[in-house]
């Protein structure tokens, strides 16, 4: 078949394009926002991206048009698709029908940690010989790609609670047919989609209700909202429940966590009895939880303890998750995808634990819909507590954000951070931030750049500036 993907450079869409190409399909695609790592991945796969949206991009009459979830009515290619009555689907629906149906599916959901946990699961199951097909919302460094297509019965995917397409406003994860479902945590996010916490919980309730009787629902017991939701559903769960975390009443517990070595080590207890000891090169307690979730899932699929341990210690992480982009003049520049205040706080705290004697400089771009809105105004101020020096960029496309509600007040945010006794600055654009930071940075500094977008290639530009 000939598939045409509108919005092909989105992380999920680019990966789907590669998967369909692996299946032998003809792929074309278009996008306005073309930047690494997805643009680089598509180029490596030999998939040419048509820049911008034009009706003539559909002149070859594709057999199916896949419309990305960020693509609205009024997009000229969407309108051309509808006018010509071409077959169209969402990304999630295509994944379900092309790759999941009939297979054993592990779906990783939750507000935080989805990409990393899915990547760990793909690596652990691969090293155990299960050879899973997988689809992840980031580049898994062990594989060098965000997806793989195999002939095995196992499929692993990141389950996003964001809406599916303009014609399907339900969450993507409702399409993924989970045999095993991991719910790491639940918090309020995606304020452009969900009205309040109750709406978020309803989406996860529906997802959890998809797991069959012979499957497993694996939930993070350190998350208060997960606990509350499970309590509400306790008499309506028709599958086996597994709880995990650092809490004393979790079925699977991580204890004796030690960050002092080159790797973090921890012991796993199951129903109060010591079950195994594991190590990971990943930083932060949140990554211990991510590993623990995968341990539970791997055990459910029959993977042995030694196989799990060997795979965890050799896992290399995911692009844009506390990824060291380079070092110049003794300054380490780190790229991280964090945008929710909890993710910002956890990332900075993990870096503080790893680099306890270094000055930690946080650079943040409010770019996701939730981070652009005022819904987390006070939470962000507290999130930067582990940092020593903070720079906040302008709210990305603030004009569009006003259509959704009150916009994050970066001036107040900076004042609140300064009130904690920290240097904090509001600097609009990437180039201005580099001009400000370059003479300020000194040997030993750790610069954590956090954004869920390209941020005008600030990481490479900062390293170039330091080099010069």
N, C-alpha and C positions, 0 to 999 in steps of 0.2 A: 504494500500500500504506500501511497504518498501522503505523509502527514505534514501539515504546515502548522507551526507553533507561533501564536501571537504572544509576544512577551517571552521569547525563548531564553533570555539571559537571566531570568529569575533562577534561584538556586535549584528549585525542584524541577522547573521546566527544562533547564539545560541538561540536568541529569536524565530526565525522561527522554529528551532528544537522543542522548547517547545510548540509552537502553533500546529504544526503537531502532536506532541505527544498527546496534548489535544483532537485532532480530532480522536484519536484512531489509528493513523498510527504507524508503526514500524520504529524506528529511529536508525541509526548508523551514526558515523561521525569520522573524523580524523583531526588532526592539529599538527603543530610544536610548536606554541606559546600558551602555556597553563598557564594562570594566572588569578587570581580573577579580577573582580567579575564574569565573565562569566563562568569560570571553576567551581566555587563554585555553581553557579546557575544550571549548567548542572548536576553536581553531585547530587544536591538536587532533581532534576527531575528524577533521576535514569537513565540518559543517559550517558553511558560510552564513553569516548573519547579515540580513538585509537591514540597513540602518534606516530607522524611521518606519512609519506605517503608511502604506500606499495601497489603493485598490489593485493596482497592477501586480502586486506581489502574489495575488491569487490567480493570475492569468493562466497558470498551468492546471487549474481546476483540481486541487488536491482531493484525495478520497475522503479525508477527514481533517477538519480544522480543530486544533486544540487551543482553547482560549484560557490564558493565564488568569489567576484570581485577581490580579491588579488591573486587568483590562476592563474598562467600563463600556456601557452602551455609548454610542457616539464615536468610538474608535472607528476609523474609516474601513479597516479590514473586517471588524465585526459587522459593520453595516453591509459591507459587500457580501460577507458570508450569509447573512440573513436574507438579503435581497435575492441572492442566487439560489437560496434554499439548499446550501451545501450542508453535509453532515458535520455537526460539531459536538465536541465533548469537552469536559473539564480534564485537567491534569489528573486529578484523583480517580475519576471514573475510568480513565484510560489505563492507569496503573492497575486498578482492580481487575479489569477484564483481560488485559494483555499478560499480566504477570502474577497476580495473586490467586485468583480463583482456582481451587483445587489443590493449592499448596498449603503447607504448614507455615502460618504467618506469625511473626513476632512484631508487635507494634509498640513503639516507645513513645509515650505521651507525657505531658506535664508542662507546667509553665517554664521551668528551667531545666537545663541539662539534657534535652532531647537529642541534640546532635552528637554530643560526646558519648552519651550512653548507647545510642544506636551504633556509633562507630566502634565502641568497645565490643559490643555484642557481635558485630560482623566479624571482627578480628578473632574473638574467642571461638566462635562457631567455625570459622575457617580453619583455625589451627587445630581444632578437634576433628577435622575431616568431614564436616557437614557440607562444606562448599556452598554456602547460601548465596542466592541472589540478594542484593541489597540496594537500598536507595536512601541516601543520607543528605541532609541539608548543608553539606560542607565537604571539603576535600579531606578524606581520611588519609593521613600521611603514610600509614603502613601499606596502602594500596596505590596511593598517588591519584586517586579518582574519588568521585562521590557516589559511584554506582558500579555494579557488576551484574552481569547476566550469566547464569549457569543453568544446567539441566537438573539440578537437585530439587528435592521436594521442599526445601527450606527457603523462606523469604523473610527479610528483616527490613523494616521501614520506620522512618521517623514520622510519628503521627501528630500533625499540626492541628491545633484547635481553631486556626483562622478559617474564615469562610472559603468556599471552594471556587466559586465563580459568580459573575453577576447574575447568572440564571440558577444558581444553586447556593443559597446563603447559609447552608448548613456547614459544620466543620469538615475539613478534609478527612480527619481520622474516622469519620463514620463510613468511609468507603473501603476500609482496609482489612476487613474480615479477620480479626485477631483470634488466633488460637491461644497465644500468650499475649497479655497486655500489661505493660509496665506503666504505672502512673507515678512518676517521681515525686510530684508535689503539685499543689494547686494554689495559685494566687490570682488576684485581679490583674488582668492585662488586656491588651487590645481594646482600649476604650473606644475606638472607632467602630467596633463590632458589638461589644457586649455592654449593656446598660449598667450592670452592677455585678456584684459577686454572685448573686443568686443565678443570674444568667450564665455565668461561667460554670458554676456547679451543675446546672442543668445539662450543659453540653457534656461535661465529664460523666455525669450519671448515665446519659444515653450511650456514651462510648463504653463504659464499664458493663453495661447491660448487653453488649454484643458478644461477650466472651462465652463460648459454649460450655456445656457441662463437663466435657473432657479436657478443657483448657485450664489456664491458671490466670488469676488476676493478681498482679504483683504490685503492691502499693507502698509508697514511702510513708512510714509511720511517724516520721519527725515533722510532717506537715499537718498543722491543725485542721486545715480545710479538708484534707484527705480523710482524716479520722472522722470528722463530722459527717462527711458524705457517706462513708462506709457504715457509720452508725445508723444513718437514715435508711440505708439500703439493706441492712443486715438480714432481714427476713425475705428480701427479694433478690438475693444473689444466688444464681443457679450454677455457680462454678466454684472451684477451689480458690480460697483466698490465702495469699502469702503476704505477710507484712515484713518490711525491712527498715533498718535505720540504726541510730545510736540509742534509741529509747529502750528502756529496760523491759518493756512489755512487747517489743517487736519479736516476731517469730525468728527472724534472721537479724542478728545484731553484729555491728562492727565495734570491737572493743580494743583496748590497748593500742590506740592509734599513735604512731611515732613518726614525727617529721624530721628527726635530727639527722638521719642518714642521707645518702644520695637519692634514695627513693623513700616514699612513705610506706610504712608497714602497718598491718593491722591483723587482728585475729577475728575470725568469724565464729559466732556461736549460733547454733540452731536449737530452738526450744530449750535454751539454757545450757546446752552441752557444747563444748568446744568442737568445732567442725573442721577447721583448717586455718592456715596462716598464709597471708598473701602480701604482695608488695606491688606498688605502682609508681612510675615516674611522674604521674600527674600530681598537681599541687592542690591543696585545699580540702577541707572536710566534705565539701559538696561533691568532689570527685571520688572520695571514699564511698559515698552513698551511690554514686553512679556505678562504680565497680561492684558494689554489693548487689544492686539490682540485677546486673548481668550475671553474677554468680548464681542467683536464684533461678533466673531464666535458663542458664546453661545446665544447671542440675535437672530442671524439668525436662530438658531434651536429652538427658542421659550423658552429659559431658562429665568426665572425671575431674577430681580435684587437682591433680597434677597438671592436666591439660589446661585447666582454667588458670592455675598459678603461672605456668610458663607463658601463657598468652598475655596475661595482665602485665607482667614485668617487661614484656617486649613491645607493649603498645606505645606508639609514638605521638598520640594525640591527633587533633584536627586542626586544619588551617584556621587561623583567626580565633583560636581559643588559647589565650595566653601564649601566642606564638612569638618567639623572638625573631624579629625581622632583621636585626643586625646590631653590631656594636661598632661605635666610632669614638675615638678619644676617651675610651673608658665608659661611655654612655651606652646603656642597653635600651633599645627601642622595642617595645612589645605591642603587638596588635591583638585586640580582643573585641569580640562581637557584643559585649555586654551593653544593654540599653535599658533594661528594667532596673529599678533601684536595688532590688535584692541581688541581681546579677552583678551590678556595679560594686556593691558592698562586698559580696563574696569573692569577687575577682581581686579587689584591692586587698582584702584581708589575707587571701592566699598568697599574694605577692609579698605582703608584709611579713608573713611567716617564713617565706622562702628567702627573703632578703632583709633580715631584721636590722642590719646596721646601715643599710643604704637609704639615701633620700628617695622617696617614692613620689614621682610627679604624675598626676592624673590629668589627662586631656580627654574631654568628653564632648561629643557632638550629639545633641538631641535630634534624632533623625527618625526613629520609629514613630508611629502614630501616637502611641501612649506616652512616649518621652517628650513629644512636642506639646502635649496638653498639660494643663495645670493639675491634673488628677493626682500626680505624685509630687507636687511641689515640695512639701515638707519632707517626704521620704528621701528625696535626692540629697538634701542637705546632710542628712544623717548618713547616707550611703558613702559619702566621701571622707568620713571620719578616719579611715586607715591611712589616707594619703597625707603627705607633708606639704604639697604644693599643688594647686588645682587651677586648670584653665578650662573655661566653658566656652564653646563656640556658639554661634548664633543658632537659633532654632531653624532647622532645615525647612525651607519653603513655608515660612510662618503664615504667609497669606492664605495658603490652602488650609493650614491647620485651624485658622479661625472659623472656617466653615463647620468644623466638628465641635467647637466649644472654646473655652478660655485657654489661651496659650501659656505654656510654661514661662514664668517671669524669671529670666536669667539674671536680671539685676538683683532681685530679691534673693535668689539662690546664692549668688556670690556674696551678698551681705551676710547671709546666714552662715556660710562657710567661714567667712572672715571672723564672725562672732565666736567661732570655735578656736580662734587664735592661729588660723592657717592663712598663708598668702593665697589669695584667690583672685583671678582675673577673668573678665569677659572680653574675649577677642574674637571678632566675627568669623574670619575666614582662615583656611589652612595656611596660606602664605603669610598672613599676619602673625599667626601663632608661631610659625617657624622663625620669623624675624625676631619675635619677642623671646623665644626660648633659647635659641642657639647661643647667644652670649651668656645666658643665665646658667646653662648646664655645666656640670663639672664631673670629673672622673668619679665613677661609682654610682652615678644617678641611674635610676630605673624609671623610664618614661612609659607609662601605660596609656596607650591611645585606644579609646573605646568608642565604637560607632558600629551600627549595623549596615553601613553603606561604605562606599569607596573613600569618602572623606578627602576627595581631591588628591589622592595618593600622598597623603601627609607623611606616612612612614618613610617612604623612599626619599621624599624631598628633605625631610629632617636629617636623615642619615647623610645625604649628599651635602647638606649645609654644614654639618659637623665635620665631614671629611675635608671640605674646602677651607 
